[in-house]
Amino acid sequence: MTMTRDTSAIAEQTEWADDFGTAPSCDTAALRAVAPGDNPSDPDALHGIVGGSLALRRVLRLVRSVAPTDAAVLIRGETGTGKELIASLIHKSSSRRARPFVKFNCTAIPAGLLESELFGHERGAFTGAIARRIGRFEIAHRGTLLLDEIGDLPLELQPKLLRMLEDQEFERLGSAHTIRSDVRIVAATNRPLEELVEAGQFRADLYYRLNVFSVELPALRERSEDIPLLVRHFVANYAQRVGRHIESIPPEVMATLVCHPWPGNIRELQNAIQRAVILSRSGILQLPTLDTAAKGARTPATRAETFEDAAREHILEVLRETHGVVAGPRGAAARLGLKRTTLLSKMQRLGIEARDVASSAPTIAP
């Protein structure tokens, strides 16, 4: 069986003028110092979501579209990109917001206890079951259940989950009594479920049942224009928590933060800012040494002279990341939010040829 991944919902068309020029380079004027009490939170930040990049705005548009429905949602993204926050926003924006939002991590519970945690058990159902236990599906009745790290759910438990999703009913362990539960499912994963299906580690029917509506979260390196906002947001919050008075963030500190690759994404940035606030004593944010050996570390490029130079550099950078692939869900066009033909036209106008791409990608695949 060949699995394909549909990301067309997030690769919507946009003009280059709207796409380029929002991400600050390592020496732009966007790296301003923070004023006392500066907290750039917007309404979405009330839910922990901070930023105004095109990539984040696309995600929020998708969330607002699907939240009022009862459709199952599959949230994809690297570790630390905020999948739980997006799941929470979907719940709070839905008609179920007055009901429970229950979170369940499929990797945090030993495999032998997963079924009991999800579906509950009766007294005496197994050794150590001294009392009845209510499972997460019952707790989340008329609310939302987040199944985090769904790609790690054991294969033997997947048929029972599939039945629950299709029929909205299940039995507790040790009981023949069928229980109905009205639950909206939001699943999250940082693993390629299509590849797990191909390998026989994840049921195809469960994959299709969960993947009714897919939302893919961008990595922090793909929305670096949001880093100054996130930094100021975290500084304001942690300074208040630990009783520090941070009056300013030096431009060189902000430049370091913007240029760092952040393989751990927002969670890594958040932890770095927390450490920095704790170490800062003089009212100026003091940044501890970051892990420069982190995977995917970037070397700041020379600033472009003109808009076309900058556009050309940006397209080349994305082409190198995709190994010269233009089309497809993981191609450069999708990453840039452009149609394939639009990107090819821009490449021709800017004089981008195969030899301009890194040696790892000797040809450009349209």
N, C-alpha and C positions, 0 to 999 in steps of 0.2 A: 504494500500500500504506500502511495506517495502522498505525504502531507504537504500542504501549502499553507503559508501564513498570510492572512489578509490584513494588511495595515492601511488599506485605502482610506479608512475612516479618519486617520490622523494625517495622512499625506495630502492634505487639501491644497489646492492651487493658491499661490500668492505671487504678487509681483515682486521682483528682486528688490525694488526700492523699499518694500515693507519688510523684507527678510534680512537684508544686509544693513550693517551700520549700527545695530543695536548692541552688539557685544563689544564691551570695552577692551581695547588692547592693554598691554601691561603698562603703558605710559600715557593713558588718555586723561582728560580733565575730569572724567567720571570718578576718579579716585580721590574725591574730596575728603577732608577731615569731617568727623561727626561733631555736631554741636551738642552741648549739654542737653540731655533729655530727648535727643533725636531718636524717634522711633517711627520709621516709615511704614508702619503697618496699615494695610487697607482692610476692607471688610473681610476678604478671604483670609487675612492674617489672624482673624479671630479664631479660625479653625487651624491655625498653625501653618498656613500656606502663604508664602511671601514671594513676590516676584512679579515682573511685568513682561517677561520675554514672550516672543511669539510662540515658542514651543510650549510654555506653561499656559498661555491663553488658549491654545488649541485644546489642551487637556481639560481645562475648566469649561470650555464650550461643550465638550463631549459629556462631561459630568452633568452639566445642567440639562442636557438633552435626555439622558438616560435616567436620571434620578427620579423623576415623577412616575416612571413606569415600574413594573415589578420584574423586569427582565433580569436574568442572571448576568453578572458583569465579571469579566476576567481582566484583572489589572496586572500588567507585565512591567518589569523594570528591574534594574540592577539593585543589589542590596544597598539600602540607605537612601533610596530616591523618594521615599515618602508614600509607599503604597498603602500603609495603614491610615494615613491622614486622608488620602483620597477616598478610601472606603468609608471612613467616618463622614466625610463631606457628602458622599452619595446618600448615606442614611439620613443625615440631618436635613438634606434637601428633598427628601421624599415624604410621602403621606404617612410613613411609618415612624417618623421622627419622635413621636411621643412614646413609642414602644422600645423594647431593649435593643441595644446594639451589642452583640456578643462576639468577642474575638476568640479565635481558636487557632493555635499554631500547630500544624501537623507534625512538626519536628520536635516540639518541646515535651511531648508525652511519649513514654515508652510504647513500642508497637503493640504490646499485649494489652495495654489499657486504652488504646485509642477508641475502640468500639464502645466501651463503657462510657468514656468521656463524651462521645458524640450522641449516643442513643440512650444512655442510662442503663441501669440494671436493677433487678429485684434482689431482695435479701436471699442469700444462699445460692445465687447464680453461679458463683465460683468461690474458691477458697479465699477467705478474707472479706467476702461481701456480707458484712454483718448488718447492713441496713439498705433500704432502697435508695438509689441514687438517681436524681433527675439529670438527664443529659443536656447538652447544649442546644439540641434541636427543640426540646421542650421549653427551655429557658427563653429561647429567641422567638417563641410563638408570636405571630403578628409583627415581628420586628425584623431585624437583619442579622445574618450570621456571616462573619468574615472567616473564611477558611484560608488562613495564611500558609504559604509554602505548600500549596496543594500538590505540587509536583512530587513531594516526598510522601504522599499518602500511600500506604502499602497496597499492593495490587489486590490482595484478598479482601480488603475492605471496600474497594471501589464499587462492586455490584450493589451493596447495601446503600451506599451513598447515591448511586444512580437511581435506585428505586425510590428513595426519598425525594429526589429532585423531580422525578416524573409523576409520582403518585401522591406526594405530600403525606406519606404515612410510613410508619416503621414500628418495630417492636423493641421493647427493652430486652436486654440480655436476661434469659431465664423466664421470659413471659411470652405467652401466645396471644396476648391482647394487643390489638392494633391501635396505635395512637396516631391521630391526625395532627399535623402541625403546619400552620401557614407561615412559612419562613422565606424571606428573600435572601438569595445566596449571592455573596460577592466573594470571589476567589482571587488570590494573589500568588504570583510566582516570579522567581528570578531564573527559572530553568526553562529551556526550550521544550515545551510540551509536545510539539510535533515530532521532535527527535525521540522523545520517550515513547511515543506511540509507535514509531518505526521500530524501536528496540524491544517492543512488547512489554514495556514497563508501565504503561499507562493505557487504559482502555480508550479506544477511539470513540465509542458512543458517549462515554463520560466527558471526553474532551469537547465534543460537539455540543453537549448539553450545557457545559460551563461557558463555552465561548460564544454565547449569544451576542454579546456586545463586548468588544475588546478595547481597552484603554492602555496605551503604552506610555510610560513615564520616561521623559528624557533624562539622561545622566547629567550631573551638574556641569561636566565639561562641555555639554551641548547647549547650556544656557548660562554661560559665564557672565552675561550681562546682569544676571540676578544676584551675583555674589556680593557686590557692595550693599544691596538692600538686605540680604540675608545676614551679612556681617553686622550691620548696624542694628538689625532686629535682635540678633543673639546677644550683642554687647549690652543693649538696653535691658534685656531680660535678665541676663546673668549678673550684671552690675547691681541690679536691684536685689537679686536673691542673696548675694554674698556681701552686700553692704559696701560696694566699691563706688567711687565717683569717677567715672571715665569721661573726661572732657573732650578728648580728641583722639582720632585714629590717624597717625602719620601717613602721608601718601605712599611712602615706601612700604609700609606695612600692608596697606590695601593692595598695592601692586603685587606684592608677594602672594597674597591670598588669591587674587584674581588669576595669577599665572600658574598656581599650583594645580596639578591634574586631578586631585581629589578622587582617587579610585574608590574610596568609601563613600563618596557622594555627600549628601547633606549631613548625614550622621557624623561623618568624619570632620566636616567643617564645624559643626556644632560643638563637638568635643574639643576641637582645637581652640575655638573661641572661649569656651568655658575655662580651659587651662590658662589662656592668655589673660582673661579677666582676673583670675585668682592670683596670677603672678604680677599684675600691674599695681603699682603702689603710688605712682606720682600723678595720676589723673590722665596719663597718656597710655594708650594700649601698648603693651609690650608683648611681642609675639615670640613664643618659644620656637626652637628649631623644628621645622617640619621635616617629614620623612622624604628627603630628596631622592631616595632610591625607589620610591613608589612606582608601581607599574604604570606605564603610559606617561611618564614625566615629559613635560614639554619644555623646549627651549624657546624663550621669547623671540619672535621674529622681528626683523627690522620694520619699523613703522612705514607703511605705504605713503607715497608722496601724493597720489591723487585717488579719487574715488574708484576709477577704473583699475588702478594698481591694486587697491585694497580688495576690490571685487575679485580680481584675478587670483590673488593670493588665497582668498577664502575658498574659492572654488577648487583650487589646486589642493589645498589642505584636506578638504572633504573627499576629493578624488583619491588622494593617497590613503585616507582612512578606509575607503571602500575598495582599495586595490584596483582602481580604475573602472569599477562597475558603475554605470550611469543609471540603468533602469532596474526595476524590481523593488520589492519592499525594503531591501537593505542597501539599495543603491544610492548614489550621490543625489539624484533628483529628489527622492523621497526625503532624504535628510535635510535638503535645502527647502523643501516645501514647494518644489517646482514640478511642472510637467516635464517629461523626458525631452520632448521636442523643444521646450523653452530653454532648458539647460543646454542642450546641444547647440542651439542658436547663440546663446550667450558665450559658450566656449569658442565657437567659430569667430564671433565678433571680437573676443578678447585674445584671439590667437593661441588658444590652449590646444596643444597637440599631445600625442602619446608620449613623446620623448620628454615632455615637461613633468610628467608624473614620475614618482620615485621609481627606482630600478625594480622594486618588488612588484610593480604593475606595469610591465612593458607595453601593454596594449590597453586601450580604452574600449570597454564593451558597451555598446549602445543598448 
